[in-house]
Amino acid sequence: MVRLTGRVVTPAGISGYVDVAGGLLTEIGGADPGDGPWILPGFVDIHTHGGGGHTFTTGDVAAARAAAGFHLRHGTTTLLASLVSSPFSLMSSATVAFAPLVAEGVLAGVHYEGPYLSQIRCGAQNPAFLRDPSIEELTQLIALGEGAVRMVTIAPERPGALEAIDLLVSHGVVAALGHTDATYDQTITAIDAGATVGTHVFNGMRPPHHREPGPVFALLSAPTVICELVADGIHLHDGTLAFAATVTGADRAALITDAMAAAGMPDGEYELGGQSVVVADRVARLTRDGSIAGSTLTMDAALRQAVHAGVPMVAAAQMAATTPARAIGLADTLGALVEGLRADLVLLDDTLRVDRVMRAGTWLPDE
């Protein structure tokens, strides 16, 4: 048994120690000592395309393993590999390639961010690959993944979207709504059909208006929807981030990175979904039109940004781990400092930089 002491951030508040044995959390207790490292649950990123110079979007196994390793060093102990809009052949091959990584635990699953998205709100998605939701495609992909397919983002206004959501839900796959020009009513209809996640809310969506509230208000107000928020100070103003987290509460807000390969890398030229991307001063943009192309964010930086925006530490930890774990159906095994869950821990210093990372009771080796 190992006992760690410090400022232990639990769903109920801040405790003084956590015990780990057999890869699990065995006891949490004690008063807040007021010093020592911050001890948080390992971060859960349900939307990331890569990092450390490596990408998930091509289906390359070595690159996927390296990208997951990069984010692990920044405290992300659980993540989904997010693809971007692609031909069916690439979606199929990537799903088959990543399924063993899911079985191994390197990845928690695959997220298709597209191709069933709005042309008008495609953002950095490749418009050449966008199409209406296909029951045939999704059925084949779910079968190929053998449990690896965890989430699919769909624009609810596209023909066939409601049928696709019904199919996903019936197979235990999370239906997310994003990159959409839907009306408020269309969004509510999709939520009623079973969609439970809003993909990077505010970004890639029809903007809210007091007479045309669109998808943003529908997602923020729906009690069954968890809203992804990109907390990098670029995708969302800190005031918007704080407002959204206040509206949803920490139990319906999930911090994500939406990171691409350039996360943790120097400024320069990169690629996303077959499109050229230029990164300058942390911001990734498409070369062709300047659209924001994912981020260079890591989850520890997202947590710092949320705290800087005024989110209390307990709520920020919940948004970085507990809520996203629940969004993808893993809350029974990880995502919080609760007795009996997997011992995934991130130790942060006073500046909220990562000091050490533990996954399943094992410390990540120092580099």
Salt bridges, closest charged atoms under 4 A:
ASP19 OD1 - ARG3 NE 2.69
GLU104 OE2 - ARG65 NH1 2.95
GLU113 OE1 - HIS47 NE2 3.01
GLU113 OE1 - HIS49 NE2 2.86
GLU113 OE2 - HIS179 NE2 2.94
GLU113 OE2 - HIS200 NE2 2.98
ASP132 OD1 - ARG158 NE 2.74
GLU137 OE2 - ARG131 NE 3.19
ASP181 OD1 - ARG121 NE 2.96
ASP181 OD1 - ARG206 NE 3.52
GLU228 OE1 - HIS47 ND1 2.95
ASP232 OD2 - HIS235 ND1 2.83
ASP238 OD2 - HIS308 ND1 3.01
ASP258 OD1 - HIS47 NE2 2.97
ASP258 OD1 - HIS49 NE2 3.07
ASP289 OD2 - ARG288 NH1 2.82
ASP300 OD1 - HIS74 ND1 3.30
ASP300 OD2 - ARG304 NH1 3.36
ASP344 OD2 - ARG342 NH2 2.76
ASP350 OD1 - ARG7 NH2 2.51
GLU367 OE2 - ARG73 NE 3.10
